[in-house]
């Protein structure tokens, strides 16, 4: 979007520059034409002035000739000769001025013929008077009565002058139209530039507004992002705290359970009576240290062995040994305790000693999964036999 | 100012974990491994609450509590022990000697909630 706006603004500035250059070129061309027109006007005025001078000098020469004819004075002769020289000079100047203009040159050529003829006539009269007296030129002057030749020259000069004035008028009109066209060109250029500048300003304003909106949107997005980062950080900190708390709780739980377990073992191991933990099949799964002390058998020797390996029922009569398993099985299956059942303890060497045995079923959520047996030895020293 | 808790237990792991948990809750904790250390703390910086184990290496926890109670009769005491007492024993015996009995298998949150309740925060 920004690139597009910049391209448009550049195009507009290029157009403005093109308009300015075009107006400048038109102005320079107009100035050149004005200068050329001015030269031409000066030249035309020069032609008119020379035409006027030619006519004036011609009439002056004609008057001086008539005076000389009457007076025969050398001063009048001189004045006439000078006037005729001026006429010839005026004619040459007029020819030179109109040489580059074919139409005028043709007119001046006709005028020149008439003037040269008149000058020749005047010189012939002047020469005749000087050599013969007034009577000698009377007939010649009589042939020129009425001044028809002079009038013809004067009309030709008037026509030349009128034509030049008509050209001046046409030139003035052309100059006026040219000035008007230049005025329109300049104003059109100015208006066009103003419009282009306005369009450029509008585009720049639009672009600035778009940039401002974009900046605001970016700022808003940044604010949102910062807020999200803050929220996320807070969430992470909270989660971290929760995890730390959970971790600490777990460590505490493990520690407490280990402590509790150790303490329970300590209690069982501290009992002086022999403690056997049995499976439901009456096999030994655990014993306390008192068992090893009384029987000489380690826990490793006894775990997995049937209880009958170390404890048997006391004989009902001398020499008779009743099975111990039956009352234990019956009590276990019935889920009841046995208290102070007479029995004998058998040590590692097969020696026996009297004891009393108690059994408590081991319940796990109301389900009998085994039994705990405690055996209390009756005699302080082991009996011999086996 | 944060409340001061005196923690008496002969097991370093217990002292360390419980101290971290209570400090995390904003309490100032002093840990003592023996009766002598506990007495010294009570003299120098009387606690707002006492947590004590029952079976210590050098002395009976309840005996220590009784001694400390003579100095700080109004300070609540929690007995935190691995010995499992029957509810009736707790009701009829322990409740006269301590403010609260907690098993060591109690969760940390339960312990801190109990502390908060006893300190009436």
Interface residues (C-beta under 8 A of the other chain):
Chain A: X244 X245 X248 X249 X251 X252 X253 X255 X256 X257 X259 X260 X263
Chain B: X11 X13 X14 X17 X18 X20 X21 X24 X82 X83 X103 X104 X105 X106 X107 X108 X109
